[in-house]
């Protein structure tokens, strides 16, 4: 059987085209593998590494992280690297949402201690009545104790719903903005400059592990700028939860119990009861790099372009 020249030409053309496609796919796979290898095995932390850890530290539904930038860096030793960076934390929803958050948060938090004082007094009075035989079912059967216990639980629930952030990083940034909002609200104006975002500078030491670069401890943060926008600041009227004229000794005792609240964070326990205890730090900063990291073969690291930001 004889083949025509046209058939031979078409067959050769198809073979060459298929060969070119295979080479193109092979090159694409090689480039992708190289990029993945450089990201995982970079000889120094990059912006993406910093952003990954910050995203975990600021995980909270009412805020968002943006504009993460590595500003500078220097090798500390073989597997540790000192970095400085900037980032922005914003309140979701803009100025109106921020105004409502800060105003209601301050209003609710201001009720925590008076409610606790009133409950302590009611419990004391109920104990006295129970000892005198006036409360056969104990102090928890006292109407005032039950009312104040319910008020305390409702207050804790409202606070947890309004401000669900749990990590000290997220709470601290929001507290700084809330303080600025409260200061602006002292003017008495209905429209004030409400903080909507905070620009932050951070410095920290990162360690190299198989999964990439991570912070070896909590970075040091400082406020660069508080971004504001005009909005109506809600004014909440104080509720008369209870008679808070507790005895002097009861007030002093409560003050002592709450004296260690260095972070001014309200922790809500599983039972729903609020307690003034320090906020817990994000697990991001609790990673340990004391054990030597396993050596992973790497391709040559990509270059690092450093952008310095103005203070």
HELIX and SHEET records of a PDB file:
HELIX    1   1 UNK A    5  UNK A   41  1                                  37    
HELIX    2   2 UNK A   47  UNK A   57  1                                  11    
HELIX    3   3 UNK A   94  UNK A  131  1                                  38    
HELIX    4   4 UNK A  139  UNK A  141  5                                   3    
HELIX    5   5 UNK A  143  UNK A  162  1                                  20    
HELIX    6   6 UNK A  168  UNK A  185  1                                  18    
HELIX    7   7 UNK A  248  UNK A  257  1                                  10    
HELIX    8   8 UNK A  283  UNK A  286  5                                   4    
SHEET    1   A 4 UNK A  63  UNK A  77  0                                        
SHEET    2   A 4 UNK A  80  UNK A  91 -1                                        
SHEET    3   A 4 UNK A 191  UNK A 209 -1                                        
SHEET    4   A 4 UNK A 212  UNK A 215 -1                                        
SHEET    1   B 4 UNK A  63  UNK A  77  0                                        
SHEET    2   B 4 UNK A  80  UNK A  91 -1                                        
SHEET    3   B 4 UNK A 191  UNK A 209 -1                                        
SHEET    4   B 4 UNK A 220  UNK A 232 -1                                        
SHEET    1   C 2 UNK A 266  UNK A 268  0                                        
SHEET    2   C 2 UNK A 274  UNK A 276 -1                                        
END                                                                             
